[in-house]
């Protein structure tokens, strides 16, 4: 060992003898040979302007705890933020199971080495398919927006068309992901994203505007229920009928925790269903905890065009024995590499286990109960807040979990209101006045099953004092 060889305290393979043995095994002379495919012009040659490494495990832990201590968490503060990442209760047994060593890594091996994980993912597929009233569910990808963009690309390949109609009141982050996946400049088959207006009274999709924009170039119509603003889109069946009449597909976006009390998109004809698993047993975590799924009918055209992994059960050579395995892996980027229709990621595979455990625990009755509690809490809060002078609930359509509060007549901005709420240790609603200035000074509030009556009254009294 050379005197200046650095041995990392947490990485055993940094020991020079071990590192060199590994290099010899793969026929390389230097660690830098691993990066030989990366052009020299792209390699950073200098020294990164970062602090020196903390080599003491105790000192590192203390440093991280001090950084985390700067955060304001939802344990200390009462939280009414949602908009795509929602605070729901995660039963203790979910954490117990997903933290088992058999499941903890999100990566899968193969059907001969990860039998339990493959079976768990198959159970997830089955439970989600029942919840969505559809046949097949993919292994998930990063988040709802990612899943929506990929579903739209599926629809484009299936129909041979290059336009998609999307509600104008779609979450801007989600819409950004859709556009990124549909309109990449280097793609010869870019998909035009056309926005559809909303009804100014209800906030729902404007069917007249939809009808005007539907054409022979439309690959799909995308809609959401509940929508980004929490509105229950009760026109799903008509939207699907209008899309099909033009030869387009219908893509329904859905918050799965609503499906204990709302009809699933599969029941009114949606061809593709997308959403996020985060409400189903997944904790909020900064940038993580999201997991977008795609679901569809058990038809060859949908399976062939789905770029994500699908797990199923099949016969084996031993009569009466069955195996859990991936279906048609050749159609994914794992099987066809750069010829794949889209890339496949493994970043959110762990959340299939969490959601499967959550749905198994809840069952149909539990899902119905949690939906009823959320509706009840949300309506109670709307009634309280709308009684305040200068404050009203935007849009007349029934809401689920989230609702838009209009403070325009109060004379205060959302920024002022939320700053005052922070002083009371309350995270107020998301300020959307910059996203949709035409709606005025509006904030998107989220109320779930975690909020008690005392919590909701506390919010009301704080807002009463502020406005």
C-alpha positions as CSV (number, residue, x, y, z in Angstrom):
1,X,0.0,0.0,0.0
2,X,1.3,3.4,-1.0
3,X,1.7,6.0,1.8
4,X,-0.8,8.4,0.1
5,X,-3.5,5.8,-0.7
6,X,-6.8,6.9,0.8
7,X,-8.9,4.2,2.5
8,X,-12.4,5.4,2.9
9,X,-13.7,4.6,6.5
10,X,-17.2,3.5,5.2
11,X,-16.3,1.8,1.9
12,X,-14.4,-1.5,2.4
13,X,-13.6,-1.8,-1.3
14,X,-11.5,1.3,-1.1
15,X,-8.7,-0.8,0.4
16,X,-6.0,-0.7,-2.4
17,X,-5.5,-4.5,-2.4
18,X,-9.2,-5.2,-2.7
19,X,-9.7,-2.4,-5.3
20,X,-6.8,-3.8,-7.4
21,X,-8.1,-7.3,-7.2
22,X,-11.5,-6.1,-8.5
23,X,-9.8,-4.2,-11.3
24,X,-7.9,-7.3,-12.4
25,X,-11.1,-9.4,-12.3
26,X,-12.7,-7.1,-14.9
27,X,-9.5,-6.6,-17.0
28,X,-8.8,-3.0,-16.0
29,X,-5.7,-1.3,-14.8
30,X,-7.2,1.8,-13.2
31,X,-10.4,3.1,-11.8
32,X,-10.3,5.8,-14.4
33,X,-10.6,3.1,-17.1
34,X,-14.2,2.6,-15.9
35,X,-14.9,6.1,-17.3
36,X,-13.2,5.6,-20.6
37,X,-16.4,6.0,-22.6
38,X,-16.9,9.5,-21.3
39,X,-15.1,12.0,-23.6
40,X,-12.2,13.9,-22.0
41,X,-13.9,17.2,-22.7
42,X,-16.8,16.3,-20.4
43,X,-14.6,15.2,-17.5
44,X,-14.0,17.7,-14.6
45,X,-10.3,18.1,-14.1
46,X,-10.2,20.5,-11.1
47,X,-10.9,20.2,-7.4
48,X,-14.5,20.5,-6.3
49,X,-15.2,23.6,-4.2
50,X,-16.7,21.6,-1.3
51,X,-15.7,21.1,2.3
52,X,-13.3,18.3,3.2
53,X,-14.7,14.9,3.8
54,X,-15.9,14.2,7.4
55,X,-14.2,10.9,8.2
56,X,-15.6,10.5,11.8
57,X,-18.9,8.7,11.8
58,X,-20.0,10.5,14.9
59,X,-19.0,13.9,13.5
60,X,-20.9,13.1,10.2
61,X,-24.0,12.1,12.0
62,X,-23.9,15.2,14.2
63,X,-23.4,17.4,11.1
64,X,-26.4,15.9,9.3
65,X,-28.6,16.2,12.4
66,X,-27.7,19.9,12.6
67,X,-28.6,20.5,9.0
68,X,-31.9,18.6,9.4
69,X,-32.6,20.6,12.5
70,X,-33.0,23.7,10.4
71,X,-36.1,22.2,8.8
72,X,-39.7,23.0,10.0
73,X,-41.4,19.6,9.9
74,X,-45.0,18.5,9.9
75,X,-44.5,17.0,13.3
76,X,-44.0,20.4,14.8
77,X,-46.3,22.3,12.5
78,X,-49.9,21.8,11.5
79,X,-49.8,21.1,7.8
80,X,-52.4,22.0,5.1
81,X,-50.1,21.7,2.1
82,X,-50.8,19.2,-0.6
83,X,-50.7,19.8,-4.4
84,X,-49.2,16.4,-5.3
85,X,-47.5,15.3,-2.0
86,X,-50.1,14.8,0.7
87,X,-49.9,14.0,4.4
88,X,-51.7,10.8,5.1
89,X,-51.3,8.4,8.0
90,X,-48.9,5.4,7.3
91,X,-49.7,2.4,9.5
92,X,-46.8,1.1,11.5
93,X,-46.9,-2.3,9.9
94,X,-46.2,-0.7,6.5
95,X,-42.9,0.6,7.8
96,X,-42.2,-2.7,9.5
97,X,-42.5,-4.6,6.2
98,X,-40.9,-2.2,3.7
99,X,-37.8,-2.0,6.0
100,X,-37.2,-5.7,6.0
101,X,-33.9,-6.5,4.3
102,X,-35.8,-8.7,1.7
103,X,-37.6,-5.6,0.4
104,X,-35.6,-2.6,1.3
105,X,-33.6,-2.2,-1.9
106,X,-35.8,-0.9,-4.6
107,X,-33.9,-2.9,-7.2
108,X,-35.0,-6.3,-8.5
109,X,-32.8,-9.2,-9.4
110,X,-34.4,-11.9,-11.5
111,X,-37.2,-14.5,-11.2
112,X,-34.8,-17.1,-9.8
113,X,-33.3,-14.7,-7.1
114,X,-36.1,-12.4,-6.0
115,X,-39.0,-14.7,-5.7
116,X,-40.6,-13.0,-2.7
117,X,-40.2,-9.5,-4.2
118,X,-41.7,-10.6,-7.5
119,X,-44.7,-12.1,-5.8
120,X,-45.2,-9.0,-3.7
121,X,-45.2,-6.8,-6.8
122,X,-47.7,-9.2,-8.4
123,X,-49.9,-8.8,-5.4
124,X,-49.5,-5.0,-5.7
125,X,-50.6,-5.2,-9.4
126,X,-53.6,-7.2,-8.4
127,X,-54.7,-5.0,-5.6
128,X,-54.3,-1.8,-7.7
129,X,-56.1,-3.3,-10.7
130,X,-59.1,-4.1,-8.4
131,X,-59.0,-0.6,-7.0
132,X,-58.8,1.0,-10.5
133,X,-61.3,-1.5,-12.1
134,X,-58.8,-2.3,-14.8
135,X,-56.8,-5.4,-15.9
136,X,-53.2,-4.6,-15.8
137,X,-50.9,-2.2,-13.7
138,X,-47.3,-1.5,-14.5
139,X,-44.4,-1.4,-12.1
140,X,-44.2,2.3,-11.2
141,X,-41.9,5.1,-12.3
142,X,-40.8,8.3,-10.6
143,X,-44.1,10.2,-10.1
144,X,-47.6,11.0,-11.5
145,X,-46.4,13.5,-14.1
146,X,-43.8,11.1,-15.4
147,X,-46.5,8.4,-15.7
148,X,-48.9,10.8,-17.4
149,X,-46.2,11.7,-20.0
150,X,-45.4,8.1,-20.7
151,X,-49.1,7.2,-21.0
152,X,-49.5,10.0,-23.5
153,X,-46.5,8.7,-25.5
154,X,-48.1,5.2,-25.4
155,X,-51.3,6.7,-26.8
156,X,-49.4,8.4,-29.6
157,X,-47.7,5.2,-30.6
158,X,-51.0,3.3,-30.5
159,X,-53.0,5.8,-32.5
160,X,-50.2,7.1,-34.8
161,X,-51.2,10.7,-33.9
162,X,-49.2,13.5,-32.4
163,X,-51.5,15.8,-30.3
164,X,-52.8,15.5,-26.8
165,X,-55.5,17.6,-25.0
166,X,-54.7,18.4,-21.4
167,X,-56.7,20.5,-18.9
168,X,-55.3,24.1,-18.5
169,X,-55.8,23.7,-14.7
170,X,-53.3,20.8,-14.5
171,X,-50.6,21.1,-11.8
172,X,-47.8,23.1,-13.4
173,X,-45.1,20.7,-12.3
174,X,-47.0,17.8,-13.7
175,X,-47.7,19.7,-16.9
176,X,-44.0,20.5,-17.2
177,X,-43.1,16.8,-17.0
178,X,-45.7,16.0,-19.7
179,X,-44.3,18.6,-22.0
180,X,-40.8,17.5,-21.4
181,X,-41.7,13.9,-22.4
182,X,-43.9,14.9,-25.3
183,X,-42.0,17.8,-26.9
184,X,-38.3,17.0,-26.8
185,X,-36.7,19.0,-29.5
186,X,-34.5,16.1,-30.7
187,X,-37.6,13.9,-31.2
188,X,-38.9,13.6,-34.8
189,X,-42.2,12.4,-33.3
190,X,-42.8,15.2,-30.8
191,X,-46.4,15.4,-29.4
192,X,-48.1,18.8,-29.3
193,X,-49.7,19.5,-25.9
194,X,-52.9,21.5,-26.3
195,X,-54.5,23.0,-23.3
196,X,-58.3,22.9,-22.7
197,X,-60.1,25.6,-20.8
198,X,-62.2,25.1,-17.7
199,X,-65.7,26.1,-16.9
200,X,-65.4,29.3,-14.9
201,X,-68.3,28.3,-12.5
202,X,-67.4,24.7,-11.7
203,X,-63.7,24.5,-12.6
204,X,-64.3,21.3,-14.6
205,X,-63.1,20.7,-18.1
206,X,-65.0,22.9,-20.6
207,X,-66.6,20.3,-22.9
208,X,-67.4,22.9,-25.6
209,X,-63.7,23.9,-25.8
210,X,-62.7,20.2,-25.7
211,X,-65.1,19.5,-28.6
212,X,-63.6,22.4,-30.6
213,X,-60.0,21.2,-30.1
214,X,-60.6,17.4,-30.7
215,X,-59.4,16.5,-34.2
216,X,-58.1,13.6,-36.3
217,X,-54.7,14.4,-35.0
218,X,-55.7,13.9,-31.3
219,X,-54.0,10.9,-29.8
220,X,-55.5,11.2,-26.4
221,X,-57.6,13.3,-24.0
222,X,-56.1,13.6,-20.5
223,X,-58.2,14.5,-17.5
224,X,-58.0,14.2,-13.7
225,X,-60.3,13.4,-10.9
226,X,-59.8,14.7,-8.3
227,X,-58.1,17.4,-10.3
228,X,-55.1,19.4,-9.2
229,X,-57.5,21.8,-7.4
230,X,-59.3,18.9,-5.7
231,X,-62.4,19.1,-8.0
232,X,-64.3,15.9,-8.6
233,X,-64.5,15.6,-12.4
234,X,-67.9,14.0,-12.9
235,X,-67.7,14.2,-16.8
236,X,-65.2,11.4,-17.2
237,X,-67.7,9.2,-19.1
238,X,-68.6,12.0,-21.5
239,X,-64.9,13.0,-22.0
240,X,-64.1,9.3,-22.9
241,X,-67.1,9.1,-25.3
242,X,-66.0,12.3,-27.0
243,X,-62.4,11.1,-27.3
244,X,-63.4,7.7,-28.7
245,X,-65.7,9.3,-31.2
246,X,-62.7,11.0,-32.7
247,X,-60.6,7.8,-32.6
248,X,-58.5,9.1,-29.6
249,X,-57.8,7.4,-26.3
250,X,-59.0,8.5,-22.9
251,X,-56.4,8.9,-20.1
252,X,-57.7,9.3,-16.6
253,X,-55.4,10.7,-13.8
254,X,-56.5,9.8,-10.3
255,X,-55.6,10.1,-6.7
256,X,-56.0,6.4,-5.6
257,X,-57.0,7.1,-2.0
258,X,-60.3,8.6,-3.4
259,X,-61.4,5.4,-4.9
260,X,-63.1,4.0,-1.8
261,X,-65.9,6.5,-2.5
262,X,-65.5,7.6,-6.1
263,X,-65.9,5.5,-9.2
264,X,-62.6,4.4,-10.7
265,X,-61.8,5.6,-14.2
266,X,-61.9,2.0,-15.5
267,X,-65.6,1.8,-14.7
268,X,-66.4,4.6,-17.1
269,X,-64.2,3.5,-20.0
270,X,-60.8,5.1,-19.5
271,X,-58.2,3.4,-21.7
272,X,-55.2,4.3,-19.6
273,X,-55.1,5.3,-15.9
274,X,-52.3,7.1,-14.2
275,X,-51.7,8.5,-10.7
276,X,-49.3,8.4,-7.8
277,X,-48.9,5.8,-5.1
278,X,-47.8,8.3,-2.4
279,X,-51.2,8.5,-0.6
280,X,-51.2,4.7,-0.2
281,X,-48.8,4.1,2.7
282,X,-45.8,6.2,1.6
283,X,-44.4,8.9,3.8
284,X,-43.7,12.4,2.5
285,X,-40.0,12.9,2.1
286,X,-38.1,15.7,0.5
287,X,-38.1,14.8,-3.2
288,X,-38.8,11.2,-2.6
289,X,-41.9,9.1,-1.8
290,X,-43.5,9.7,-5.2
291,X,-44.3,6.7,-7.5
292,X,-46.3,7.1,-10.7
293,X,-48.2,4.1,-12.1
294,X,-49.8,3.3,-15.5
295,X,-52.8,0.9,-15.8
296,X,-54.7,-0.4,-18.8
297,X,-56.8,-3.2,-20.2
298,X,-55.3,-6.6,-20.8
299,X,-54.9,-6.2,-24.5
300,X,-51.9,-6.9,-26.6
301,X,-51.6,-3.4,-28.0
302,X,-51.5,-1.8,-24.5
303,X,-49.0,-4.4,-23.1
304,X,-46.8,-4.1,-26.2
305,X,-46.6,-0.3,-25.9
306,X,-46.2,0.0,-22.1
307,X,-42.5,0.8,-21.6
308,X,-42.6,-0.2,-17.9
309,X,-42.2,-3.5,-16.2
310,X,-45.2,-5.7,-15.7
311,X,-45.3,-8.7,-13.3
312,X,-47.5,-11.7,-13.6
313,X,-48.1,-15.3,-12.5
314,X,-47.5,-18.2,-14.9
315,X,-47.2,-22.0,-15.0
316,X,-43.9,-23.8,-14.5
317,X,-42.6,-27.1,-15.9
318,X,-43.8,-28.6,-12.6
319,X,-47.5,-29.2,-12.8
320,X,-49.4,-27.4,-10.1
321,X,-46.5,-25.0,-9.4
322,X,-46.5,-21.4,-10.4
323,X,-43.9,-18.7,-10.8
324,X,-44.0,-14.9,-10.6
325,X,-42.1,-13.2,-13.4
326,X,-41.8,-10.2,-15.6
327,X,-44.0,-10.1,-18.7
328,X,-42.5,-9.4,-22.1
329,X,-39.3,-7.9,-20.8
330,X,-38.0,-7.6,-24.4
331,X,-40.3,-4.5,-24.9
332,X,-38.5,-2.5,-22.1
333,X,-35.2,-0.7,-22.2
334,X,-33.8,-3.6,-20.2
335,X,-34.5,-6.0,-23.0
336,X,-34.0,-3.7,-26.1
337,X,-31.6,-1.1,-24.5
338,X,-31.4,2.0,-26.7
339,X,-34.1,0.7,-29.0
340,X,-36.6,0.8,-26.0
341,X,-39.7,2.9,-26.4
342,X,-38.8,4.7,-23.1
343,X,-36.4,4.1,-20.4
344,X,-37.2,2.1,-17.3
345,X,-36.2,3.3,-13.8
346,X,-36.2,1.5,-10.5
347,X,-36.3,4.5,-8.2
348,X,-39.8,3.8,-6.8
349,X,-40.0,0.0,-6.8
350,X,-40.0,-0.1,-3.0
351,X,-43.3,1.8,-2.9
352,X,-45.1,-1.1,-4.6
353,X,-44.6,-3.0,-1.4
354,X,-45.8,-0.2,0.8
355,X,-48.9,0.3,-1.2
356,X,-49.6,-3.4,-1.3
357,X,-49.4,-3.7,2.4
358,X,-51.5,-0.5,2.9
359,X,-54.3,-1.8,0.5
360,X,-54.2,-5.2,2.2
361,X,-54.7,-3.6,5.6
362,X,-57.4,-1.2,4.5
363,X,-59.5,-3.5,2.4
364,X,-62.7,-2.2,0.6
365,X,-64.3,-1.1,3.9
366,X,-61.2,0.7,5.1
367,X,-60.8,2.6,1.8
368,X,-64.5,3.6,2.0
369,X,-64.1,4.8,5.6
370,X,-61.0,6.9,4.9
371,X,-62.6,8.5,1.8
372,X,-65.7,9.4,3.9
373,X,-63.5,10.9,6.7
374,X,-61.5,13.0,4.2
375,X,-64.7,14.3,2.5
376,X,-66.2,15.1,5.9
377,X,-63.1,16.9,7.2
378,X,-62.7,18.8,3.9
379,X,-66.3,20.0,3.9
380,X,-66.2,21.0,7.5
381,X,-63.1,23.1,6.9
382,X,-64.6,24.7,3.8
383,X,-67.7,25.7,5.8
384,X,-65.6,27.3,8.5
385,X,-63.3,29.2,6.3
386,X,-66.0,30.5,3.9
387,X,-67.8,32.1,6.9
388,X,-64.9,34.5,7.3
389,X,-65.4,38.0,5.8
390,X,-63.7,38.5,2.5
391,X,-63.0,34.8,2.1
392,X,-64.7,32.3,-0.2
393,X,-64.3,28.8,-1.7
394,X,-63.5,28.9,-5.4
395,X,-65.7,26.8,-7.8
396,X,-69.0,25.2,-7.0
397,X,-68.1,21.6,-7.9
398,X,-67.7,19.1,-5.0
399,X,-64.1,18.7,-3.8
400,X,-62.1,15.8,-2.5
401,X,-59.3,16.5,0.0
402,X,-58.2,19.8,-1.6
403,X,-60.0,23.0,-2.3
404,X,-59.2,26.5,-3.5
405,X,-59.7,29.4,-1.0
406,X,-60.1,32.8,-2.5
407,X,-58.7,35.6,-0.2
408,X,-59.0,38.4,-2.9
409,X,-61.7,40.3,-1.0
410,X,-59.8,40.2,2.3
411,X,-57.3,42.8,1.2
412,X,-54.3,40.5,2.0
413,X,-52.0,38.5,-0.3
414,X,-51.5,34.7,0.2
415,X,-47.9,35.4,1.0
416,X,-49.0,37.7,3.9
417,X,-51.5,35.1,5.1
418,X,-49.1,32.2,5.0
419,X,-46.4,34.2,6.7
420,X,-48.8,35.0,9.6
421,X,-49.9,31.3,9.7
422,X,-46.2,30.3,10.1
423,X,-46.1,32.4,13.2
424,X,-48.8,30.1,14.6
425,X,-46.9,27.0,13.5
426,X,-49.3,26.3,10.6
427,X,-48.3,25.5,7.1
428,X,-51.1,27.3,5.0
429,X,-52.3,26.4,1.6
430,X,-50.2,26.4,-1.5
431,X,-50.1,29.9,-3.1
432,X,-51.2,29.5,-6.7
433,X,-51.7,33.2,-7.4
434,X,-48.5,33.1,-9.5
435,X,-49.6,30.0,-11.3
436,X,-53.0,31.2,-12.2
437,X,-53.1,35.0,-11.6
438,X,-56.5,35.2,-13.3
439,X,-58.0,33.3,-10.3
440,X,-56.9,36.0,-7.9
441,X,-55.4,35.6,-4.5
442,X,-56.1,31.9,-4.1
443,X,-54.5,29.2,-1.9
444,X,-54.9,25.4,-2.3
445,X,-55.6,23.9,1.1
446,X,-55.4,20.1,1.7
447,X,-57.3,18.3,4.5
448,X,-57.0,14.6,5.1
449,X,-57.8,11.9,7.7
450,X,-54.8,13.1,9.9
451,X,-56.6,16.3,10.8
452,X,-58.7,16.4,13.9
453,X,-61.6,18.7,14.6
454,X,-59.3,20.6,16.9
455,X,-56.8,21.0,14.1
456,X,-59.4,22.4,11.8
457,X,-60.8,24.8,14.4
458,X,-57.2,26.0,15.1
459,X,-56.8,26.8,11.4
460,X,-60.1,28.7,11.4
461,X,-59.3,30.8,14.5
462,X,-55.8,31.6,13.1
463,X,-57.3,32.8,9.8
464,X,-60.0,34.7,11.6
465,X,-57.4,36.6,13.5
466,X,-55.3,37.3,10.3
467,X,-58.1,38.4,7.9
